[in-house]
Each structure stands twice: as C-alpha cells, then as structure tokens.
C-alpha cells in the first residue's frame, strides 16, 4: 500500500466519436464526469500522448488522464505522465471496463493481473509493475465470449446504460478517502452504502469481498 493517496486517475478508452458511447469507454466517461463536476478542463498534451486535466478534489491536487493512444497502447501515456510528475504506481487509479462484473457493479482493488484487458496489459508492461489501483466498472459479458470485441465496442442497452450512469455518479463522491490515502476506508465506504444489488443498483465491493 502507498503511504500517500491517489495523485493520478486514468480513464481508459479509445479516442474518436465512434467510440465515445461504447462499453469500452466507461473509463473515459468516469474521468470526464469528474472533470465536469469539479471545474476541471482537459487539454491535449502531446508529450503525454493524451488529454490531461488538473483539479482539486477532496482538498488534494489531482490529475486526470485520458490516453489518446488507443486502448492497446495506454501504457505509453500513463508511463510518460508518472515519470514527468514523479508519481508512484501506487498513487495511480485506473478506471476501466470489466467484463467479469455485472453491469453497474464497481470494485476497487490494488494489483492483480490484466484478465485479458489490453489496456491494463499495456500499462503493466510499461510500468513494470501491477501495483497500481483499479476501479473496475462492470459491463457484463456477452453470452458468446467469442463476441467479446464486438460487445465492448458497441453501445449498452438503455437499461444497462442507466445502471452504468448511476454507478459512475455514485462512485466519484466516495473516492475522497482514496485520494487522501485511506484506502481501506474507501473500500468500506464504497461497499456499504451502495450495495443495493438486489434491486439492480450499483454496488461497490473490495477485492477481499469477492467470492
């Protein structure tokens, strides 16, 4: 665990209007929402291969990053930012879509593998470590796993979109603990008040609570 809190939030996605509303871009959408609600503005930074936003959140200075390298090369952008600003991998939170969680379910964890997610795969390779934090945003998986690529690059149904939107709105205000470095409190707080899964509402669970 890092002694300091989160200093960089990375939203994973693909650039371009054709990808904007797809399931694969929920990480972009999370950082867009954080910027909009906290008075931040993204600017293209060519040296970082992405769009960067600086804001104050929960009393702390925070940077938001949207890599513009396409998903498979996300690590290039993340590595450039953390080297320039001297940010530790343990101070990075990556928000990404998660096929292995039901729609609208969110989980916060540190470390672990990439589970086939090419954005995570490239970040792990670029940083040389798995010790960054992840905000896993559930999008569920198609009945036919062979259709995974088409599934993530398509738009969610209206009901699923409502669940995703509710989850993204509910997650951000609960991240203040993680920003300040109180990760266990963040996981406890995110898990408790939001667990309404019996009604299909967003639920946030820590990795330790997975079955």
N, C-alpha and C positions, 0 to 999 in steps of 0.2 A: 504493500500500500504506500502511496505517496504521502509525504508529510504535508505537502501543500495541496490545495484543491485544484479543480479543473481550470485551466487557462485558455484552452482552445477547444471549441466544439466544431466538429467536422460533419457536414451533412453530405452523404453520398448520393450521387445521381448522375444523370447524363445531361449535357447541355443541349439546348435546342428546343423549340416549341413542340416538336413532335413527341418529345419525351416528358414534357412538363407535368402532365396529369397521370402518368403511368405509375404502377405499383412500385417500380424500381426507384422512383424519385421521391419516396416519402422522406428520406433523409434531407434532401434539398428543402422540401416543404417545411420540415421542422425548423431549420435554421432561418428560412425566410420569415416564418411566423415569429421567431424570437426577435429578429431584427425589427420587424414591423411594430411589435408591441413595446419595444424598448427604445425606440427612436434611433435605431441604427440604420446604416445605409451601406449596401455592398458596392465595392468598387473593383473593377478588373485590375489585377496586379500581375503583369506578365512574368515578373521574376519568380512568382509563386505558382504560376500555371493555374490560376484560379481567381475567384472573387473573394475578397476579404472585407470583413466588417469589424469595427472596433466599437464596443459599447461598455457601459457599466451595468452589471446585473448583480443583485443581492449585495451591493456595496463593494463589488470587486471588478477590476478591469478584466474584460473577457474579449477574446477574438472568435469570430465565426468564419468558417472557411467552406466554400463550395468549389471543389476541384473542377476545372474545365477540361480535364484530360480524358474524359470518358471513364466509365467505371473501372475498366480493366487496368488503368494506369493511375489510379487515385493516389498511390503511394508517392509518386513523384512530387505532387503538390504538397502533401502532408509533410514529407521529409524536408522540403525547402522551407516551409514556414517554421517548423520547430527548430531547425538549425539557425535560422536568421534571428529568431526571438529567444533562443536559448530556453526552449520549453522541453521538459522531460516527457517521455512517452506516457508515464503515469499521470500526467496532467492533461492528457488528451481524451476527449469523449467523442466517439464516432457514432453518429446516428445512422442506422441503415435498416433496410427492409429485411424481414426474417420469414422465410417460407415455413419454418418449423414451429411457428406460433400461430394460433388462431387470429383472425382479423381483429384488430383493436387491442390485442394483448401486448403489453410492454414489459420488458425485463431489462434490468440494469446489471451489468457484470463487468468484471475486470479479467482480462486474459482469455485464454482458450484458443481453439482453432478457428479456421475460417468457414468450416461447414459447407464448402463449395462456393462461397460468396466471393466473386472475383475481386471486388473492391477491397474486402478485408485481406484476401490473399496477397494482393499487391502492397498493401500498407504494411503487413507483417514482413514481407520481403524487403521493402525499402527501409524500414526502421530497424530491422534485425531483432525484433522483439515482439511478443504478443501481449505485453503488459499494459497496453492502453485500455481505456474503458470503452464499453459499447452500450448504446441504447438500442435495443433490438425491438423493432416495430413490426408486430405481427401482420402478415398479409395472407396467411394460409398458403396452401399449395394446391395445384390442380389435381383432379382425380388421376390423370395420367401424368406421371412425373416426367415423361419424355417431352411433355409440352411446357416444361418449366420456363424456357427462354421466352416463348410467345406469351406466356402468362404474366411474367414480371414486366414485360414491355407493353402490356395492354392496360387499359383503364379498369378500375374496380367497378363492380355493380353499384347502384345507388345506395343500397343498404350497407355494403361494405365501405363505401366512401364515407358514409355518415359515421361509421364506427372509427375509421381511421382519423377523421377530422376531430372527433370527440377525444380520442386518445392523445393526439398531438396537443390539443388545447389543455388537457388535464396534466400532461407531463411537465410542461415547462415551469409552471409555478412551483412545482415540487423539487426542482433541481437546485434550489438555493443552498441546500445542505451540501450537495456535492461540490458546488462552486467554492464553498468555504472549507472543504476538506473533510466534512463529517459524512463519509460515505455510508457507514452503517445506518446512521440516522436517515440518510436519504433513501436507502432501500426500505427501511421500516416505514417511513412516511409514505413512500410511493405505493407500497404494498397494501397498507391498511385501508386508508380512506377510499381508494379507488377500486377496491375489489368488489365488483358488482356483477361478476361474470355470469351469475345465474340469470340475469336479465339481458345478457349480451353486451354489457357495458364494458369500458376499458378496465383492465386490471394490470397493476404493476407488481411484479414479484422479483425478489432477489434470486440469484442463481442457486443459492443454497436451498431455496424452497421448491425447486423443480423436482418433479417426481421422476 
